[in-house]
Amino acid sequence: MYLANSASHRMKPRGFSMLRCMVMLELFWLMLLAGCATPASRVGERPMSADEGIVRVSLAANTGQVASWSSIEVTQVDDSGAAVSSGRKFALVRVGGPYTRGAVMGAVRLSGILPEGGYKVSRLVDDRTSQFVDLKGGADRLGTFRVRAGQTSDLGTLLVVIQFKAVAIARIDEATTGNPAQVAAAGTASGAWDRPDPKSADILAYALQHAAGIFDVCELQNGQVVAASRMGTVLVRESARTWKRKRVAGIEDVYAIATYPGAVDAAKFVVGGESNLLAIVGNNEVRRINAPLPAGSIVSLHHNPAGSAWVLLLQDEELMLRAYSAPGLESGVWKELYSVKLESPYPKVQRPRLSVVKHPGSITIGIEDLKQDVVVNINFETGAVRPIAVDRIAGVLAPTAGGILSAGVRGWNFKQIYSFDEGLNWMSLPENMTSYLPTVFPSKSVEIFRDAQSAVNYVSGDAPVGKIKISLDGGATWTESSRVPQGKWYVVPGGTIFVSPSDAMLTSISESSNNGLSWTEAIVP
C-alpha cells in the first residue's frame, strides 16, 4: 500500500497523519464480492404518490471503476438505524453520466422515488455482471438518511476509494471543497442524513493522495510531461521514474489536458474536467476560464500547435457527443462541427467505446458499438469534418508519434489494419501478426507505432504484460522486445510512449523512449 505524502498537503485536515489514515482505512476497508444480489425494487424517477419522495445522489471514485456501478441498493431501517425485518430493498438507478472517455468515466448520478421513511445504503451493484460491493458494517458508519413525502433528499456525493482489493467509502458534499474537515461537518443542503460521517474527511484526504489512472497526456513547451487524473489531480513527470501530484482546485476529474500556447511560463497548460470547467495552470497559479462554453461535460481538448484554433469535445445530458471549434480558448465563440448520439443498440453494451487520436493539425474520433461504427477526422483550422470509411471498424484507435492510427476490423476473417496518413489509406498487418478479436476479449490489444525511422511496433497479449515485435523496415523483418505493459497508449511529440491502465487501482505508468525496445515503470505515490 502506498501512503507517501502528496503534493496536495494543503488538503489535509488538522491532526491528519499517515498513521491515523492507516488506522481509519483498516476500519473502513470492505471486500469486493461477486455473486447474484437479491433483486431490489428498481425505482427510477416516475410520477410520485402522496407518501413518496425523491432521492438523488452522486457516486465518485478515485478510479475509473465507478463506471461499472449501475445502481445503489438501499434498505429500509427503523428510527434506531436497524434494518426493518420486513423492509423492502430498493435500487437507486443511474440517470446521468457517466461521461464517455474510452474506458474511463466520471461521476455517476443516480436517483429514485422511495416511500417515506429511513434508509441506509447497503450495496453498490453492477447489474450487468452481478458483481457488487457489500458495505456490511460500513453502512452503519456511513449513517442513515430519511425520505420525506413530497420532498427531494439530496444525499450529496458518495466517494468510493479503491486500493488493491480493498474499498473504503465516505459521503461528502463536494469532492473539490478545499478543506476536507469542513466537508465532513457541512452535511448536505437538504439535511437528509440523520447522523454525521466523521471519517469522511480522512477518506477524502486519502483519495486526493491516491487518485488512480490517467485520462490524457501532453508535453509542455519546456519538455515536461503532464497527465490528467481523477480527483482534480494532475501528474507531473520529473524524471523517467518520478512523478508528483498537483491538485487543481475546483475540478473533480481532470479529463483533458493541453499545452497553453505562446505562454511566457513554459510550464503552463490547460485542463478541462467534470462540470464543464476549463482552467489555465501555471507554476504558481490556477486561473479559471470564464468565457462561455457549450453545455456538456468536457471529454477532450486539443490545440493546433501550428495555429491558434482549438477543438473541444463535450458530451451533454442527452448522450450527444459534440465537437466544437474556436479561434481562441477564451474567445467564447464556439462553433459546432459535428455531433453523434452515444447510444448503443446492443442490450449488454451500456456505453459505446470512444477513442480520440491527436494529430499535428487535426483529431480523429472513433466510436464503436453504435448502429454503425463511426470514424471521423476533424481539421483544426478549417473545421472540416472528414468521415473515414473503414469496413466494420472496431473503433479502437491508437496514437503514434507520427499521428498514425490503428484499428481492428471485426468479423470471422479478422485482420488488423493501420494508417500512416490520418486515415486516408489503410494497410493490413501480415496474417501471422494479428491477435484474435480484441473487442471480444478486451484484455488483448494491438497497437501500432511509427517514428521518424518508420518503425512499426506490434503489441499483443492476454496478460498484463504482453509481447512486442518491432520492425524498422516496414514489416519485412521483426525483432521481439522483452515486454510491454497493457493499457491505453499515449505518445508525446518527442516520441516517448506512455502506457497506463486507465481504471487501475493504482497509478502505474510505463514509458519507452526507444520505440518499445525497453520499458521503465513508475508507481505514482
Phi, psi and omega in degrees: 000135184257115182238031181293157181295145180259158174294343182269048183296335181293347182275352186282134175290159180300135178086359181288135177218162180297321180295316180297320179298319183294318178297317180300318183292326177297329178286328190259351182297133179233155182265143175277118183253153176238140179161190180262114180286151174299128182303134177246149179295124180275130188231053174301157188304135181203177176300136182273149168269176187295334184254024182239161176220168181262139175241131177230144181203150172252150180236120180234163181208164176275002176225167180288357182292348176301337183297333187279344184276113186261348179204160174243125179270130178238150183238139178293140179228162176269188185296336180275354182094359179279145180297137177284126186302323181260012185287152179271158173256141181233156179240117170284129188253157182289128181238348179209143181071186357285162180274127190288129173214076187061235179268005185253137183234166176261202182296141177262134178252131183233155181204162177189166176248123185236152172297152179302141179147188181260149183214160169226152178281129184244327182211151166253125193237137168257102186296332184288320184255354184065015172277151180208157171258114181269119185284336180045235182295337179296335179294326179291320179292329180294331180101175177246158177233162186238136175255128180247139184302132176076004183240164176255125176261110179266112184272005180071224184239132169265121182257121180253128181245120181248129176219118188058235182257011184254154183227133172238149182225142177219159172245133184221164179273315179219125179290349184252002179297144189294327186241109182302327180296320178292325179301312184296326183277338188288325184071201180246160186298327184275351182064032186288328184282135181280325184230147180287162176244087192295342182270359183302321182298319180294317181293321177298314179300319178296317181297321180296331179275346187227038172299136187242148176087158175230148183254327187203154181223142172214158178254126183280172182295336178272007180087354179285146180254133177232151182228144178273140181220189182276173174057036179065031186251137171245133177264128183246124182275121178261332176200184186301328183235017183231120176235149173233159181261142177229123180277139173247101185297137175097355179237123184289310177231133177266109183266326187233144179214139184208151177293139176272116190286149172066019184279140173297320175277105185292351179265006182286145174210168182246137176238149174227145184207194179306153178072020171062050182243140170237144179213146174261127185244128176239191180298321186230022182208154169227114184242120176294144173267116187266358179296146182302142176237153174299157181289142177136180178253136187290130177256319185201149182222134185219143178233141178279113182295341180266000182208205183245358187283149176237148172236132184236130174253130178228156171238130182260183184292340179271013180063030174266127171270124183235139177250131180234155173232154178213147179290338179207152186296327183253018180287330183076004182249098182249127181255128179285129181254327189199148175211150178207145180278123179270071183226126184265140176277357185267129187302324186269001180259108181285331183207143176290158177272130182241130172233144180231128180242130179271139171238169180303322182234011182199176171229155175238133182247132174237133180230125181252154175077022166272179175302324173222121183300148189238134168223123179225151174247134182240122179278136183295305190284318184271338184077008182292136178252119183245108175296141179250117183270109175228123185297123174055045182292145181279342179082008178258105183253139182246137177283156177217169182297327180263016181073032185268150181253156166223152180207149175263141178254128183278165176129169180295327177265063184296140173212157179258132181236158180210162183224138176257002185226047175058036173090005178288318180230145184234145177232160181250144170289155176303154184302326182276007182242027182242154172258163188266116171046070180293341179283334177280322178245091187299340180289344176265142180213158176230127178233150179233136183224140180222128177254193184296338179266017177062038176284137177240122181251138177240128183238132176206152176163154179247021177237165179305330176242118182257193179253157178224137175238137188238135176236132176256006183230037175074016177104001180290317177231152185227144176237130181273131177271172186290312186195161172209137180283152174274152179144186181279136183264141172227136180234125180268162184306330179290350176101353180288136179261135175238135180232130177214134172293121190287341179239032184289161175280340173231157175269103173249132182235121175256146181219153178221131178250008180230046175065022176094004178294325177216155186225147169240149183234141176231138170261118183286121183288000000 
